[in-house]
Amino acid sequence: MRSLFSTLCLILLLSFVSGCASTTSQEIIFCDPPQADIHWGKTEDGLEKTGLTTPHTRSLSVPRWEKWCYQVKKEGYYDSAIECRGEESFRYLDFKLSPIKTTITSEPPGAAVYWGPSKDRLERTDHRTPSAITSRDLSAGDGAAWDDWYFQLKKEGYHDSKVVFMRRQQQDRSIHFELMPVKR
């Protein structure tokens, strides 16, 4: 009887100690550039926006992470590839996003680039044609490289170009202007 009681106490003690010493699994998600939106789910087709941004770290008291798929997205950049991972106890993901680019060219080259979010709010930039702008350009206005945006070129001795509207895109785009000389 005493040995049965001792065995039961030992089993209870071992289950209590093993519960207190549970394994912790960690997940770390980085992205260049930071502040990208994290999407995840059990399958590539089942990804959902989490409301979390990179960098992100979390820990769970489980021995292993379950199979899971990840993708990050950020305005002005191509979406990352979807990365699916198997079961693992430590999960580290490091994404690198490529910026969307708008290329502006003209004949003749060397025209000053004006842009803005509306026809009435065009601003002169430091860019001259030919020029390629991305979301990484500090001088690129809010969304000039990918968002709904207006463009115009000006060059001395030539008529100002028409104002051209470019729709928001998730891919590279290009604009070409033919400038007409002023008749003297």
N, CA and C of each residue as an Amber inpcrd file, in Angstrom:
protein
   552
   0.8210000  -1.1800000   0.0000000   0.0000000   0.0000000   0.0000000
   0.8720000   1.2520000   0.0000000   1.8840000   1.2010000   0.8490000
   2.7780000   2.3320000   0.9610000   3.5160000   2.5480000  -0.3540000
   3.8990000   1.4790000  -1.0210000   4.6030000   1.6190000  -2.2920000
   3.6740000   2.1430000  -3.3780000   2.4070000   1.8000000  -3.3510000
   1.4310000   2.3230000  -4.3140000   1.2480000   3.8250000  -4.1060000
   1.1550000   4.2470000  -2.8180000   1.0260000   5.6600000  -2.5020000
   2.2750000   6.4150000  -2.9540000   3.4460000   5.8740000  -2.7250000
   4.7020000   6.5070000  -3.1340000   4.7810000   6.6290000  -4.6510000
   4.3590000   5.6060000  -5.3590000   4.3690000   5.6240000  -6.8190000
   3.4050000   6.6870000  -7.3500000   2.2140000   6.7680000  -6.7970000
   1.2450000   7.7940000  -7.2110000   1.7770000   9.1950000  -6.9380000
   2.4030000   9.4090000  -5.7920000   2.9860000  10.7270000  -5.4800000
   4.1040000  11.0690000  -6.4600000   4.9120000  10.0800000  -6.7880000
   5.9990000  10.3030000  -7.7330000   5.4470000  10.6750000  -9.1220000
   4.4180000   9.9880000  -9.5590000   3.7930000  10.2870000 -10.8640000
   3.2140000  11.7000000 -10.8520000   2.5100000  12.0620000  -9.8040000
   1.9410000  13.4160000  -9.7000000   3.0460000  14.4690000  -9.6760000
   4.1010000  14.2230000  -8.9330000   5.2080000  15.1610000  -8.8550000
   5.8860000  15.3310000 -10.2150000   6.1240000  14.2410000 -10.9180000
   6.7430000  14.3100000 -12.2430000   5.8580000  15.0400000 -13.2510000
   4.5630000  14.8000000 -13.2020000   3.6760000  15.5010000 -14.1430000
   3.6130000  16.9840000 -13.8180000   3.6610000  17.3540000 -12.5290000
   3.6640000  18.7580000 -12.1490000   4.9640000  19.4320000 -12.5900000
   6.0960000  18.8040000 -12.3470000   7.3960000  19.3650000 -12.7080000
   7.5140000  19.4800000 -14.2250000   7.0820000  18.4560000 -14.9700000
   7.1730000  18.5400000 -16.4330000   6.2620000  19.6240000 -16.9830000
   5.1340000  19.8880000 -16.3210000   4.2520000  20.9640000 -16.7540000
   4.8660000  22.3300000 -16.5190000   5.6120000  22.4790000 -15.4220000
   6.2700000  23.7510000 -15.1210000   7.4680000  23.9970000 -16.0250000
   8.0800000  22.9480000 -16.4890000   9.2800000  23.0860000 -17.3160000
   8.9440000  22.8830000 -18.7850000   7.8070000  23.3980000 -19.1950000
   7.3920000  23.1860000 -20.5840000   8.3490000  23.9080000 -21.5470000
   8.4540000  23.3960000 -22.7460000   9.3250000  23.9390000 -23.7710000
   8.6920000  25.1880000 -24.3700000   9.5210000  26.1650000 -24.6880000
   9.0500000  27.3830000 -25.3230000   9.6160000  27.4420000 -26.7370000
   8.7400000  27.7070000 -27.6970000   9.1650000  27.8740000 -29.0920000
   9.1020000  29.3450000 -29.4450000  10.0800000  29.7740000 -30.2370000
  10.1640000  31.1870000 -30.5880000  10.0610000  31.3900000 -32.0930000
   9.4450000  32.5110000 -32.4670000   9.2860000  32.8880000 -33.8790000
   9.7470000  34.3360000 -34.0220000  10.6140000  34.5820000 -35.0230000
  11.1280000  35.9290000 -35.2720000  10.9380000  36.2300000 -36.7500000
  10.3240000  37.3980000 -37.0550000  10.0760000  37.7920000 -38.4480000
  10.6600000  39.1850000 -38.6670000  11.6280000  39.2660000 -39.5850000
  12.2480000  40.5290000 -39.9660000  11.9180000  40.8370000 -41.4210000
  12.0870000  42.1080000 -41.7990000  11.9020000  42.5070000 -43.1900000
  12.7080000  43.7710000 -43.4510000  13.2920000  43.8340000 -44.6350000
  13.9360000  45.0470000 -45.1290000  13.1100000  45.5120000 -46.3170000
  12.4160000  46.6430000 -46.2250000  12.3550000  47.6100000 -45.1300000
  11.4330000  47.1260000 -44.0040000  11.6200000  47.6880000 -42.7950000
  10.7620000  47.3130000 -41.6680000   9.3530000  47.8880000 -41.8320000
   8.5030000  47.5420000 -40.8970000   7.1060000  47.9860000 -40.8450000
   6.2590000  47.4150000 -41.9880000   6.6170000  46.2410000 -42.4750000
   5.8110000  45.5500000 -43.4790000   4.7020000  44.7820000 -42.7630000
   3.5390000  44.6960000 -43.3960000   2.4020000  43.9700000 -42.8320000
   2.6440000  42.4690000 -42.9420000   2.3840000  41.7470000 -41.8590000
   2.5700000  40.2970000 -41.8280000   1.2450000  39.6110000 -42.1500000
   1.3070000  38.6690000 -43.0950000   0.1680000  37.8250000 -43.4510000
   0.5870000  36.3850000 -43.1690000  -0.2980000  35.5850000 -42.5640000
   0.0500000  34.1950000 -42.3190000  -1.1780000  33.3130000 -42.3100000
  -0.9400000  32.0050000 -42.4030000  -2.0230000  31.0270000 -42.3820000
  -1.4850000  29.6230000 -42.5530000  -2.3770000  28.6420000 -42.4680000
  -1.9660000  27.2380000 -42.5570000  -1.5830000  26.8220000 -43.9690000
  -2.1210000  27.5310000 -44.9790000  -1.7970000  27.1960000 -46.3710000
  -1.5060000  28.4780000 -47.1430000  -0.9180000  28.3390000 -48.3290000
  -0.6410000  29.5010000 -49.1780000  -1.9250000  30.2300000 -49.5470000
  -3.0080000  29.4840000 -49.7500000  -4.2900000  30.0940000 -50.1290000
  -5.0600000  30.6480000 -48.9350000  -4.6210000  30.3310000 -47.7290000
  -5.3540000  30.7460000 -46.5440000  -4.6720000  31.8420000 -45.7460000
  -3.8350000  32.6430000 -46.3890000  -3.1340000  33.7090000 -45.6670000
  -4.1000000  34.8140000 -45.2700000  -3.9280000  35.3320000 -44.0660000
  -4.7480000  36.4340000 -43.5670000  -3.8420000  37.5240000 -43.0080000
  -4.2710000  38.7740000 -43.1740000  -3.5290000  39.8920000 -42.6070000
  -3.6750000  39.8260000 -41.0910000  -2.5430000  39.9160000 -40.3910000
  -2.5540000  39.7320000 -38.9390000  -2.7470000  41.0200000 -38.1520000
  -2.4630000  42.1680000 -38.7720000  -2.4550000  43.4200000 -38.0210000
  -1.1010000  43.6660000 -37.3590000  -0.1640000  42.7370000 -37.5520000
   1.1810000  42.8690000 -37.0030000   2.1230000  43.3600000 -38.0920000
   3.2040000  44.0240000 -37.6810000   4.2120000  44.4840000 -38.6330000
   5.5910000  44.0040000 -38.1920000   6.5060000  44.0250000 -39.1610000
   7.8800000  43.6290000 -38.8680000   8.6380000  44.8000000 -38.2610000
   9.6200000  44.5400000 -37.4050000  10.0240000  43.2450000 -36.9010000
   9.0290000  42.7400000 -35.8510000   8.8940000  41.4220000 -35.7710000
   7.9250000  40.8250000 -34.8470000   8.5200000  39.5640000 -34.2330000
   8.3250000  39.4110000 -32.9300000   8.7890000  38.2290000 -32.2040000
   7.6640000  37.7430000 -31.3060000   7.5210000  36.4270000 -31.2410000
   6.5720000  35.8710000 -30.2880000   7.0860000  34.5230000 -29.8110000
   6.6510000  34.1560000 -28.6220000   7.0200000  32.8780000 -28.0220000
   5.7510000  32.1810000 -27.5620000   5.7380000  30.8620000 -27.6860000
   4.6170000  30.0570000 -27.2040000   5.1600000  28.8980000 -26.3870000
   4.4050000  28.4950000 -25.4000000   4.8030000  27.3560000 -24.5700000
   4.3650000  26.0600000 -25.2340000   4.9720000  25.7990000 -26.3690000
   4.7340000  24.5520000 -27.1070000   6.0940000  24.0240000 -27.5450000
   6.2260000  22.7200000 -27.7130000   7.5260000  22.1880000 -28.1120000
   7.9180000  22.5500000 -29.5440000   6.9280000  22.7150000 -30.4300000
   7.2270000  23.0060000 -31.8330000   6.1070000  23.8630000 -32.4270000
   6.5050000  24.7500000 -33.3740000   5.5150000  25.4920000 -34.1560000
   4.9080000  24.5240000 -35.1660000   3.6340000  24.6830000 -35.4400000
   3.0050000  23.8400000 -36.4590000   3.3860000  24.3370000 -37.8520000
   3.0680000  23.5610000 -38.8790000   3.3200000  23.9970000 -40.2560000
   2.5600000  25.2890000 -40.4850000   3.2110000  26.2630000 -41.1350000
   2.6090000  27.5980000 -41.2740000   3.2120000  28.2910000 -42.4840000
   2.4470000  29.1840000 -43.1360000   2.9120000  29.9520000 -44.2940000
   2.9020000  31.4380000 -43.9560000   3.8520000  32.1800000 -44.5550000
   4.0430000  33.5990000 -44.2520000   4.2490000  34.4020000 -45.5320000
   3.8280000  35.6700000 -45.4820000   4.1070000  36.6320000 -46.5460000
   4.0910000  38.0150000 -45.9050000   4.9300000  38.9330000 -46.4090000
   4.8910000  40.3170000 -45.9370000   4.5830000  41.2370000 -47.1150000
   3.8970000  42.3460000 -46.8130000   3.4960000  43.3070000 -47.8390000
   3.6960000  44.7160000 -47.2920000   4.0780000  45.6220000 -48.2150000
   4.2530000  47.0230000 -47.8310000   3.9600000  47.8990000 -49.0370000
   3.3000000  49.0290000 -48.7910000   2.9990000  49.9780000 -49.8680000
   4.2690000  50.3930000 -50.5750000   4.2370000  50.3850000 -51.9110000
   5.3780000  50.8230000 -52.6890000   6.3930000  49.7310000 -52.9710000
   6.1010000  48.5120000 -52.5410000   7.0160000  47.3840000 -52.7320000
   6.2430000  46.1910000 -53.2920000   6.9620000  45.3330000 -54.0190000
   6.3720000  44.0800000 -54.4490000   6.1210000  43.2290000 -53.2140000
   5.0130000  42.4490000 -53.2190000   4.7500000  41.5240000 -52.1240000
   5.8630000  40.4820000 -52.0900000   6.2040000  40.0130000 -50.9110000
   7.2310000  38.9740000 -50.7990000   6.6900000  37.6590000 -51.3570000
   7.5910000  36.7510000 -51.6130000   7.1800000  35.3850000 -51.9440000
   6.5540000  34.7870000 -50.6870000   5.6720000  33.8210000 -50.8690000
   5.0810000  33.1240000 -49.7250000   6.0740000  32.0570000 -49.2820000
   6.3470000  32.0310000 -47.9970000   7.2800000  31.0480000 -47.4580000
   6.5300000  30.1480000 -46.4810000   6.4900000  28.8500000 -46.7850000
   5.8320000  27.8770000 -45.9170000   6.8950000  27.0870000 -45.1670000
   6.6600000  26.8960000 -43.8770000   7.6390000  26.2130000 -43.0330000
   6.9900000  24.9970000 -42.3990000   7.7850000  23.9560000 -42.1980000
   7.3310000  22.7550000 -41.4980000   7.3920000  22.9640000 -39.9990000
   7.1280000  21.9050000 -39.2600000   7.2050000  21.9950000 -37.8050000
   8.6450000  22.2740000 -37.3910000   8.8160000  23.1920000 -36.4410000
  10.1410000  23.5190000 -35.9270000   9.9910000  24.2190000 -34.5870000
  11.0270000  24.1750000 -33.7730000  10.9550000  24.7870000 -32.4450000
  11.4310000  26.2360000 -32.4570000  12.2940000  26.5870000 -33.4010000
  12.7580000  27.9660000 -33.5430000  12.5410000  28.3750000 -34.9920000
  11.7920000  29.4470000 -35.2010000  11.4500000  29.8740000 -36.5590000
  11.9520000  31.2960000 -36.7710000  12.8260000  31.4570000 -37.7780000
  13.3980000  32.7570000 -38.1130000  13.1250000  33.0250000 -39.5880000
  12.4380000  34.1270000 -39.8790000  12.1610000  34.5120000 -41.2590000
  12.7080000  35.9110000 -41.4860000  13.3700000  36.1030000 -42.6150000
  13.9570000  37.4060000 -42.9430000  13.6400000  37.7080000 -44.4060000
  12.6990000  38.6160000 -44.6320000  12.2460000  38.9630000 -45.9760000
  12.9640000  40.2210000 -46.4660000  13.1590000  40.3240000 -47.7690000
  13.7090000  41.5310000 -48.3970000  12.7640000  41.9040000 -49.5320000
  12.1500000  43.0740000 -49.4360000  11.1900000  43.5140000 -50.4430000
  11.8640000  44.3760000 -51.5000000  11.4200000  44.2250000 -52.7360000
  11.9270000  45.0380000 -53.8530000  10.9660000  46.1890000 -54.1020000
  11.5040000  47.4120000 -54.2500000  10.6200000  48.5620000 -54.4630000
  10.0360000  48.5890000 -55.8760000   8.8200000  49.1120000 -55.9710000
   8.1830000  49.3550000 -57.2650000   8.8100000  50.6130000 -57.8490000
   9.0060000  50.6310000 -59.1670000   9.7320000  51.7260000 -59.8030000
   8.8730000  52.3780000 -60.8850000   8.9550000  53.7040000 -60.9680000
   8.3670000  54.4560000 -62.0710000   9.5130000  55.1340000 -62.8150000
   9.5970000  54.8730000 -64.1200000  10.6330000  55.4610000 -64.9640000
  10.0070000  56.5690000 -65.7930000  10.6350000  57.7380000 -65.7980000
  10.1420000  58.9020000 -66.5360000  11.2100000  59.2930000 -67.5580000
  10.8210000  59.3020000 -68.8360000  11.7500000  59.6730000 -69.9100000
  11.1130000  60.7440000 -70.7790000  11.9700000  61.4200000 -71.5740000
  11.4470000  62.4470000 -72.4890000  12.3720000  62.5820000 -73.6820000
  11.8000000  63.1350000 -74.7210000  12.5790000  63.5350000 -75.9080000
  12.3380000  65.0090000 -76.0900000  13.2860000  65.8910000 -75.9430000
  14.6650000  65.6220000 -75.5540000  14.7640000  65.3520000 -74.0570000
  15.8710000  64.7250000 -73.6160000  16.0770000  64.4710000 -72.1890000
  16.4260000  65.7630000 -71.4480000  16.5000000  65.6870000 -70.1430000
  16.9110000  66.8260000 -69.3240000  15.7690000  67.7070000 -68.8520000
  14.5310000  67.2680000 -69.0060000  13.3840000  68.0600000 -68.5660000
  13.1890000  67.9170000 -67.0560000  12.7240000  68.9790000 -66.4170000
  12.4340000  68.9560000 -64.9830000  11.1210000  68.2130000 -64.7590000
  11.1130000  67.3620000 -63.7230000   9.9350000  66.5580000 -63.3980000
   9.1250000  67.2690000 -62.3220000   7.8170000  67.4060000 -62.5880000
   6.8500000  67.9270000 -61.6220000   5.8810000  66.7970000 -61.3270000
   5.4500000  66.6930000 -60.0620000   4.4660000  65.6660000 -59.7410000
   3.6510000  66.0640000 -58.5360000   2.5510000  65.3060000 -58.3260000
   1.7060000  65.5500000 -57.1740000   0.5110000  64.6360000 -57.1480000
  -0.2340000  64.6490000 -56.0400000  -1.4060000  63.7880000 -55.8960000
  -2.6320000  64.3000000 -56.6650000  -2.5690000  65.5510000 -57.1570000
  -3.6630000  66.0820000 -57.9750000  -3.0850000  67.0610000 -58.9970000
  -3.8660000  67.3830000 -60.0360000  -3.4130000  68.3300000 -61.0670000
  -3.1020000  69.6910000 -60.4720000  -3.8350000  70.0530000 -59.4260000
  -3.6960000  71.3680000 -58.8090000  -2.5230000  71.4530000 -57.8290000
  -1.9150000  70.3250000 -57.5120000  -0.8580000  70.3280000 -56.4900000
   0.4360000  69.7210000 -57.0190000   0.8210000  70.0870000 -58.2260000
   2.0880000  69.5970000 -58.7840000   3.2430000  70.3910000 -58.1910000
   4.2910000  69.6850000 -57.8200000   5.4720000  70.3300000 -57.2560000
   6.6930000  69.9710000 -58.0850000   7.5960000  70.9380000 -58.2110000
   8.8580000  70.6710000 -58.9030000   9.7010000  69.7500000 -58.0280000
  10.3650000  68.7940000 -58.6620000  11.2430000  67.8790000 -57.9380000
  12.6850000  68.1440000 -58.3620000  13.5980000  67.4500000 -57.7610000
  15.0090000  67.5290000 -58.1510000  15.3190000  66.5760000 -59.3010000
  14.3200000  65.8410000 -59.7650000  14.5270000  64.8560000 -60.8240000
  14.5080000  65.5010000 -62.2060000  15.3540000  64.9940000 -63.0820000
  15.3760000  65.3720000 -64.5010000  15.3240000  64.0800000 -65.3040000
  14.7440000  64.1810000 -66.4910000  14.6450000  62.9790000 -67.3290000
  15.9770000  62.6600000 -67.9750000  16.2970000  61.3800000 -68.1470000
  15.5360000  60.2170000 -67.6790000  15.7300000  60.0270000 -66.1790000
  14.7180000  59.5030000 -65.5330000  14.7610000  59.3240000 -64.0950000
  13.9440000  58.1050000 -63.7130000  14.4320000  57.3680000 -62.7540000
  13.6950000  56.2330000 -62.1950000  13.5250000  56.4910000 -60.7080000
  12.3020000  56.4270000 -60.2390000  12.0320000  56.6910000 -58.8200000
  11.4270000  55.4470000 -58.1800000  11.7630000  55.2680000 -56.9220000
  11.1970000  54.1670000 -56.1430000  10.7580000  54.7100000 -54.7930000
  10.0880000  53.8670000 -54.0370000   9.6540000  54.2640000 -52.7010000
  10.8370000  54.4860000 -51.7690000  12.0290000  54.0380000 -52.1440000
  13.2210000  54.2510000 -51.3140000  13.8230000  55.6370000 -51.5200000
  13.3990000  56.3390000 -52.5850000  13.9030000  57.6910000 -52.8220000
  13.3020000  58.6300000 -51.7870000  14.1520000  59.2970000 -51.0290000
  13.6510000  60.2140000 -50.0090000  12.8770000  61.3640000 -50.6260000
  13.2240000  61.7190000 -51.8630000  12.5490000  62.8530000 -52.4910000
  11.2530000  62.4360000 -53.1860000  10.9680000  61.1320000 -53.2280000
   9.7260000  60.6810000 -53.8660000   8.5690000  61.0440000 -52.9450000
   7.6580000  61.8490000 -53.4630000   6.5000000  62.2440000 -52.6750000
   5.7200000  61.0290000 -52.2300000   4.6950000  61.2470000 -51.4510000
   3.9000000  60.1330000 -50.9410000   3.2900000  59.3460000 -52.0920000
   3.9230000  58.2770000 -52.4710000   3.3540000  57.3910000 -53.4720000
   3.7060000  57.6790000 -54.9100000   4.6290000  58.5750000 -55.1950000
   4.9600000  58.9170000 -56.5870000   5.3940000  57.6990000 -57.3920000
   5.9960000  56.7230000 -56.7620000   6.5150000  55.5600000 -57.4750000
   5.4440000  54.5160000 -57.7760000   4.3320000  54.5010000 -57.0300000
   3.3630000  53.4200000 -57.2360000   1.8990000  53.8480000 -57.1330000
   1.5930000  54.9460000 -56.4780000   0.2090000  55.3140000 -56.1900000
  -0.4080000  56.1370000 -57.3270000  -1.7200000  56.4230000 -57.2460000
  -2.3590000  57.3450000 -58.1900000  -1.5740000  58.6560000 -58.1130000
  -1.0310000  59.1180000 -59.2490000  -0.1390000  60.2730000 -59.1950000
  -0.1660000  61.0040000 -60.5320000   0.0580000  62.3020000 -60.5050000
   0.0910000  63.1410000 -61.7070000   1.5330000  63.5610000 -61.9940000
   1.8780000  63.6070000 -63.2960000   3.2280000  63.9630000 -63.7080000
   3.1740000  65.0030000 -64.8260000   4.1690000  65.8950000 -64.8570000
   4.3230000  66.8730000 -65.9300000   5.8110000  67.1950000 -66.0550000
   6.2380000  67.5050000 -67.2920000   7.6250000  67.8950000 -67.5310000
   7.6820000  69.3190000 -68.0460000   8.7570000  70.0200000 -67.7020000
   8.9970000  71.3720000 -68.1890000  10.4710000  71.4870000 -68.5560000
  10.7030000  72.1690000 -69.7100000  12.0830000  72.3860000 -70.1500000
  12.1210000  73.7130000 -70.8990000  13.1370000  74.5130000 -70.5990000
  13.2700000  75.8080000 -71.2560000  13.3930000  75.6050000 -72.7650000
  12.6450000  76.4280000 -73.5260000  12.6420000  76.3450000 -74.9800000
  11.6190000  75.3580000 -75.5230000  10.8430000  74.7240000 -74.6190000
   9.8260000  73.7360000 -75.0120000   8.5210000  74.0330000 -74.2860000
   7.4080000  73.6690000 -74.9130000   6.1090000  73.7890000 -74.2560000
   6.0590000  72.8040000 -73.0880000   5.3650000  73.2150000 -72.0250000
   5.1590000  72.2830000 -70.9110000   4.3900000  71.0740000 -71.4380000
   4.7110000  69.9200000 -70.9380000   3.9930000  68.7110000 -71.3640000
   2.5790000  68.7330000 -70.7940000   1.7390000  67.8560000 -71.3270000
   0.4230000  67.6430000 -70.7220000   0.6450000  67.0430000 -69.3370000
  -0.3170000  67.2180000 -68.4720000  -0.2830000  66.5540000 -67.1750000
  -0.8150000  65.1390000 -67.4140000  -0.0390000  64.1580000 -66.9950000
  -0.4050000  62.7590000 -67.2010000  -0.7300000  62.1160000 -65.8570000
  -1.8390000  61.4110000 -65.8270000  -2.2620000  60.6960000 -64.6190000
  -1.8710000  59.2310000 -64.7490000  -1.2110000  58.6960000 -63.7360000
  -0.8580000  57.2710000 -63.6980000  -1.6250000  56.6080000 -62.5620000
  -2.3320000  55.5360000 -62.8840000  -3.0910000  54.7830000 -61.8770000
  -2.1530000  54.0190000 -60.9400000  -2.6480000  53.8040000 -59.7500000
  -1.9410000  53.0110000 -58.7370000  -1.6180000  51.6400000 -59.3260000
  -0.4010000  51.1700000 -59.0860000  -0.0140000  49.8700000 -59.6200000
   0.8590000  49.1190000 -58.6280000   0.8130000  47.8250000 -58.7230000
   1.6570000  46.9530000 -57.9280000   2.7840000  46.3840000 -58.7880000
   3.1620000  47.1280000 -59.8040000   4.2550000  46.7130000 -60.6860000
   4.9480000  47.9550000 -61.2130000   6.1220000  47.7630000 -61.8010000
   6.8540000  48.8920000 -62.3730000   6.0270000  49.5360000 -63.4810000
   6.1970000  50.8270000 -63.6530000   5.5010000  51.5470000 -64.7240000
   6.4580000  52.5620000 -65.3270000   6.1550000  53.0060000 -66.5410000
   7.0030000  54.0120000 -67.1810000   6.1400000  54.9990000 -67.9520000
   6.6650000  56.2190000 -68.0610000   5.9850000  57.3030000 -68.7610000
   7.0150000  57.9350000 -69.6990000   6.5940000  58.2060000 -70.9300000
   7.4810000  58.8890000 -71.8740000   6.7500000  60.1220000 -72.3990000
   7.4490000  61.2530000 -72.4280000   6.9000000  62.5080000 -72.9150000
   7.6650000  62.9430000 -74.1610000   6.9470000  63.4430000 -75.1680000
   7.5510000  64.0820000 -76.3560000   7.3160000  65.5830000 -76.1920000
   8.3840000  66.3440000 -75.9510000   8.2530000  67.7830000 -75.7540000
   8.3280000  68.5040000 -77.0830000   7.4760000  69.4990000 -77.2510000
   7.3960000  70.2800000 -78.4930000   8.1330000  71.6020000 -78.3060000
   9.0580000  71.9340000 -79.2560000   9.7950000  73.1930000 -79.1160000
   8.8730000  74.4020000 -79.2910000   9.2230000  75.4770000 -78.5950000
   8.4860000  76.7460000 -78.7330000   8.9670000  77.3960000 -80.0280000
   8.0310000  77.8550000 -80.8500000   8.3950000  78.5270000 -82.1190000
   8.7860000  79.9620000 -81.8170000   9.8860000  80.4100000 -82.4080000
  10.3720000  81.7760000 -82.1550000  10.0430000  82.6660000 -83.2760000
